[in-house]
Amino acid sequence: MNKKVLPALILVLSVLLVIAGCGSGNAGNNTENKEAAGATAGPTAKATAEATSGASTVEYTPIDQLKDKYDIIIVGAGGAGMTAALEAKANGKNPVIFEKMPVAGGNTTKSSSGMNASQTKFQQEQGIQDSNDLFYEETLKGGHDTNDKEMLRFFVDNSASAIDWLDSIGIRLNNLTITGGMNEKRTHRPEDGSAIGGYLVKGLVKNVREQGIPLFVNADVKELTQADGKVNGVKVLFNQTDEKTITSDAVIVTTGGFGANKEMIEEVRPDLKGYVTTNQVGSTGDGIKMILSVGGTTVDMDQIQVHPTVQQEKSYLIGEAVRGEGAILVAQDGKRFVNELDTRDNVTAAINALTEKSAYLVFDSGVKSRAKAIQQYEKMGFVKTADTIEALAKEINVPADQLKATLGTWNSSVKNKKDAEFGRTTGMDNDLSAAPYYAIKIGPGVHYTMGGVKINTNTEVLNKEGKPIPGLFAAGEVTGGLHGQNRIGGNSVAEIIIFGRQAGIKAAESVKAQ
């Protein structure tokens, strides 16, 4: 062969190989998909872009490894789904996870404040006196005494063991803070005080991979299948093109709530029309609809939580831990107007009563050092900063003398451990005197759907007669009843782990009994 031709031929072949390599793998179950660091995913270009921003590479299961049958099918790869899969595997069964988005994580990725639990080893190590009964009572009070009491009792009594279980798989939550409606530090966070969502999802994905559990993304489950009254599989659409029926001995639905479905929200709560939502775009109520179609029933569908502190332009949740670590809320007149750590519904009502229907979270460098999520808020451009209180007041256009007076009164309240203005008793360990000072403008946004399908403490999905639908389990925000009319911050992460574990265990037991 001509010596000049040979190098050119090699170059052409090399280029072709590179192109082939870039295109390898399933177009939708791409093994180079990104793990969401803080936002959403979905079948749209916008959702995918959000999902992959600032993300690390995660390998998902390629479509050519799909089987026709599994012991247990799990619909949804958020915290509840991955937890259920790990427990099903630990109990000797072979589960599979189908996730409709291009990445795992769901709303769990966006979780900020932490995971509530009582009587934990980390509380004991830090001298925090807590009890399951107190956790129960405060959650019941927060839900206005409308919570499913049997579900709530199971929840609090299994919260400490859920913290231990996470620790046993390398997910340590030993940094404690407090959220609204609580009187003890029982909100468990990563050791460095950072937002829990990304840390939890990363840890769960790592364990799912290590256990060899197949996790297919861009796998949109459209329907539950039944035979002789028993749920026995799903119809799933891969990459929006290829539908397959996959069978199983049990199905666990962990698809999350419907906070991103404006039509469903407006149908049950017309008053929330036009509100921004903190939910990732995949939270559209799919699981609820599928379960209703096979005879399930719902509870508390009109109970929708509006979170008081949401950055409006980006619909981004500003976590309760910021207030838990000492931040205050001020109105446009520079004055406080509410106990910042009252329950979410009460704080929301106080903000909505303001002329502007918005307010400012104000805090200092001490709060910033303790609530690491603020670093993310800074990166996103939400945080105003100044070296003095007067300069901060100018930045946010509030009266400087009034803001200075407000902070002076607050710091005296912290020193005296008595908030004479609004009766706040928590999140008062440190005053706001360490410059520089910061502010984030916030307003209310749709955050969480307390309602969902009815289950029992075995996570079995119930029909209208209150009897379990054979072969069908559910856990997480797709279910209803636990939180009553108002969810306490930090209880959603606890719910997905506690009931995710239970779903995996009980589904495995049901398969063994067949």
N, C-alpha and C positions, 0 to 999 in steps of 0.2 A: 504493500500500500504506500502511496505517496507520503513522504515524511511531513509535508505541510498539511495534508488532509487529516492525518491521524490526530494531532492535537486538537484540531477543530471539532472532529467527531467526538472526542472525549469530552470536550467542553459542552457540546450539545446534549450528550447523554447525561452529564452531571446536572445540567439545568432541568432536564426532564425528571430526573430522580428527585430533585428538591421539590419540584411542583407536585409530584405524586405523593411525596411525604407530607406536604402541607395539607393535601386533601384527603389523607388517609383517615380511616375511622368513619363512624356513622355521622351523617351530616347533622343530626340532631343530638344524638348521644355522643357528642364529641368528647374524646378523652382529654381535651385541653380546655374544657369549660372552666369558667371562673367561679370561685366561691364568693358569694356576696359579702362585702365587708360591712355594709351598713344600710343597704337599700333593698331593691326589689329585683324581681326577674319576671319574665313572661314571654309569650310567643311573639310579642312585638319588638321592633328594633329599639324603640325607646326603653322598654323594660329590660332588654338584654344589655343595653348600654349602662343603665343604672346598676344592674347586677354585677357587671364586670369592673366597675370603677374601683380602683384601689384594691383589686382582688388578687388572691394568690391562686396558682394553678391547682386544680383538683381533677383527679381522674375519676370518671364515672364509668359504669359498665357499658361496654359496646353492645350494640343491638344484636350482633351475631352470637352473643352468649345467652340470648333469651330462651327460656324453656316454656313448654306448653303447660306445665303444672308445678306448683310449689305447695309446701305445707301450709304456709300462711302468706297472704298478700296484704301488704300495708300500703294504703293510699295516702300519699303525702309524706314528704321528707323534711318536715320541720322537727322541732324538738321532741314532740310526742311520738311521731312516726319512727324516728331513729332510735329513741329510747325503747319503744315497743319491739323493734327489730332486734336490738341487742339482748333484751330479756327473752324473747322467743328463741333466739339462737342459744343462749345460755341454758335454756330448758330443753335442749335437744332437738329443736325443729329447724327447718330450713326456710327462712322467710325471704321475701323479695320486697323491695320498695319501689313504687312507681311515683314519680314526681312530675307534674305537668310543666313546671318551669325549667329553664335551662340550668338552674343551679339548685342545690339543696339549701334548706334553711328557713324558707318562708318568713312569717312574721317574727319567728324566734330571733332571726338575725338582727331585727330592729329593737329587740328588748334592751332596755337601758339600766333600770335601777338595780335589779337583782332578783334573788329568789328567797321568799319568806320561808322560814322553818323555825320550829320551837324545840327547846330542850336538846340542842345540838352540841356536839363536842366542841365546836368552835366558840359557841356562846360560853360554855363552861370554862374553857381555857382563858377567856377574857373576863371572867367574873360576872357575866350577865345572867341575872336570875330571871328565868322565863318558864312558862309552863304551857302545855298543850291546851289546858282549860282556858287560860288567858287568851291565847291565840284564837281559840274557838269563839270566845265571847266577843272579842274585838272585831273579828270577821263577821260575825252574826250582826253585831251592831252596825258595822259598815254597810252591810247589805239590807239594812232596815228590817231585820228579823224575817226576811223572806227567803233566805237560803234554804236549800234542801239540807236538812239537818243531818240526815244519815250520810250523805255525801261529804258534808263539811267535817263530821266527826272522823271519818276515814282519812280525809285530807290532812287534818292537823296531826292525827296520831301516827301518820306515816311520813311526815315531813322530815324528821331527823334522819330516818333511815335512807331517805332519798339523797340527802346531803352526803351521807356516808358512802352510798353507792357511787355517786359521781366522783367522790374522792378516790374510790377504789379503782376507777378507770382513768385516773389522771386529770380529772377536772376538779380543781380545788377552789372552794368558795369560802375563804376564811377571813375576808375583810367585811366587817359588819357596819351597817348604817340603819337608818329608820325611814319609813315612808308614812304618808298621811293616814290617819285613822289608827295607827299603832302607838303603843306606849313603851315598847321595848325595842332594842336593836335586834331585829331578827331578819333583816334583809341582807342576805349573803351575796357577796360580790367576789370577783377574782382578787387575788392577793394584792395586786397593784391598784385596786380601786377603780379599774376601768369598767366600761359598759359590759354587761354580761353576755349580750347577744352573740357577737362575733366569736367570743372566746368559747362559749358553749357549743355553737354550731361547729366550729373548727375541731373541738375535742370529740364531739359525737361522730362527725364524718371520719375522723381518724380511726376511731374504734370500729365503726362499721366496715371500713376498708380492711383493718387488721383481722376482723372476724370473717372476712370473705363473704360478706352479705352483699348480694347484687343490688345496685342502686341505679335505676334507669331514670334519666332526665328526659325532658320533652316527651313524657309518657303520660298523656292526658286521659285519665280514666273517665269514661262517659256513662257507664252503667254497671250496676251490680247484677249478676246473674243468679238465678235460683233454680233448684230442682226439688220437687216434693216439699216445698215450704222452707227449704234450707238454702242459705246463701252459699254458693259454691264457686264463685269466681267473679271476674270483671271483664268488661269490654274496654279495651284501651287503645287510644289512637296515638301512634308514634309519629313524631315529627309532622303532625297535622295531615298525614297522608295515608298511613298504613294502619288499618284497624285489625286488631287480633283479639280473640277470646282466650283468656288465660284462666285455668281452673285452679282451685285450692280447696283445702279442708276448712279454712276459716279466712275471714277478711276483717282487717282492722282499718277503720276510716279515721284518718288524722289530718283532714284537709283544712283545718282552721275555720275562722268565722266568715262573715259576709261584709266586713267593714269597708271593702273597696267596691261593693256592688251598690251603686247609687239608687238603682231602681228598687232593690230589696229594702234598703234603708228607708227610702221615702214611702214605700208601701206600708211599713209598720210604724214609721215615725215621720209624718209629713213635716213636722216642725224642724227637722234637721236638714231640710233641703238647702243646698248651697254651702254646707259646712265642708271645710277641707277634711281630708282623712290622713291619718298616719299609717294606714295599712299598706302593705305591699300589694301590687296589682293583682296577684293571684288569689287574694282573699275574697272570693266571689260567691261563697255559699254552695259550691258544687256538691260537697259531701252531704249537706242537709237535703238538697233536692234528690240526690240518689237514694238516700235512706228513706225519705218520705215515699218514694216510688215503690219500695218493697214493704211498706206497711209500718214504718216507724212513725213516731210522733214528736212534736216539739214542745218546748217549754220556754216561757219568758222571752219570746221573740222581739217584743217591743222594748226590752230593757237594753239600751245601747249606751255605753259609756262615752261621754265626751271628756277628753283629757283637757285640763285647764291650761297647760303650758305647751303650746305648739307654735313653732315658727311658721308663720302663715304663708309666706311666699314659696317656701319649699315643702310645706306640709310636714315638717320634721319635728318629731317629738323631742322636747327638752326634758330629760328624765327627772323624776321626783328626787333622785339622790342629790341634786343641786340644792333643793330646799332642805333635804334631810341633813346636809352638811352645813347649813346655816344661812342660805340665801333668803332674802325677803322679797315681797312683791310690792311695788309702788305704782300708783296711778299717775296720770299725766300731771296732776297737781303736786307730785313729789311725796305724797302721803301713803302710808300703809292703809289697807282697807279690809283685810281678812286675816284670819289665822291661816298662814300659808300651808300648814300641815293638817288642816281639816280634811275630811274626805273629799274625793275628787268632785263629786256632784256639788258639794257646798262651795268649794273654791271656784268652780265653773260658774255657778250662779252669781257669785260675788263679782266676777269679771264681767259677766253679761249685764250686770246692773250698772256698770260704768258707762258713761256717755260714749266713750271710744270703743267699748267692748274689747279692750286690749290693755295690757299693762307691761311693766318691766320687771324682770328678775334682776335684782341688784345684789352683788356679792364682791368679795375681796380676793386677794391672792391666796389666802388660807383655804377658802372654799375650793378655789381652782386646783390647789395641790391635792385636795382630798377627793374631789370628784373628777376623775381622769377623763370622763366623757366630754368635759368642757374643751379639751384639746381638739376633739372632732368638730365641735360647734365653731371653734375658732377657724379651723381649716375651711369650713363651709361659709365663713364670712358673717356669722350671726352675732358675733360678740363685739360690743363697743368697749373701748378701753381708755382709761385716763389715769394720770398720776395722782390726781386729787379728786375729792368728791365734787368740788365746784366745777372742775373741768369735765367730769362725767356728766353732771347736770346739763352743761352746755351741749355735750354730744347728743343727749337724748331729749333735749328741749323741755326740761322741767325746771321749775324755780330752784336755783342753787341754794338759797337760804333754807327753803323748806326741805330739800333732800338732805342737807347737812343736819338739820334739826331732827329729821326722821331717823337718820342713822345714829345720832347722839342718843335719842330716846331708846332706840333698839339696843344699843350697846349697854346702856344702863339696865335695861330689862334682863339682858343676858347675865350681867354681873350680879344682879339681885335674884336671878332665877325666877322672875315673875313678870309676865307680859300683861300689864294692867289694861292695855288697849284691846287686845283680842283673845287673850287667854291661851296663847300658844304655850305648850309645855315641853315640846320635843324639838330636836334640831337646834338646841341652844347651848351646845358645849363650847362654842367659840364665838366671840364677837366679830364685828366687821370693821376692823381697824388696821388691817395690813395692806397698805398700798402695794401695787396699783389697784384700782377699782374697775368693776366690769358691770355691763348690763346687756340683757338679751330681751328684745321685744317679743311678747308672746300673746296668744289668744287661744280660745278653745278650738278643738278639732275632734271629729269622730275618731275614736281610738279602739274601742273593744266592743264586741257583741256578746253580752252575757247570756243571751238566749241561744238555743240550739237543740239538738236531738236529745231525747230523754234516754239516760242510761241508769244502771244500778251500780253499786260499789264493785261489782265484778267486771264493770265496763261493758256489760252485755247491752245491746240496743233493745229498747222495749217497744212493744206495739201499743196501740190505743187501749188495750185491755191490761196493760202493765206487765205483759209476759215477754220473756226474751225471744228475739227473732233468732232461730238457730243459725250458728255459724257467723254471726255478725257482732262486731265489737267496735267501740269508738272511744276516742280520748282527745282531750285538748279543747280548743275553742269551738270546735264543731259541735260540742255538747253544751247543754244548758242546765241551770239549776244550782250549781255550786255557789255562785257569787250573789244570787238574789238580784236586788235592784241596783247594786253598786259594787264594783270590784275594788278591793284594796290593792294599791300598788305593790308589786312583788309577788302577788298570788298567782298570776298567770304562768310565770315560769315554774313555780312550784307545782301547779296543776299539770302541766305537760309532762313533767318528770314523774310525779307520783302516779298519775293515772296512765301515763305511757307505760311505765313499768308494769302496772297491774294488767293492762291490756295484753302485753306480751306474754305475761305469765299465764293469765286465764285462757287466752287463745291457745297457747301450747297445751294446757291441761285438757281443753276441749278436744283437741286433735288426738291426743293420747287416748282419750276415752272412747273414740269412735271405733 
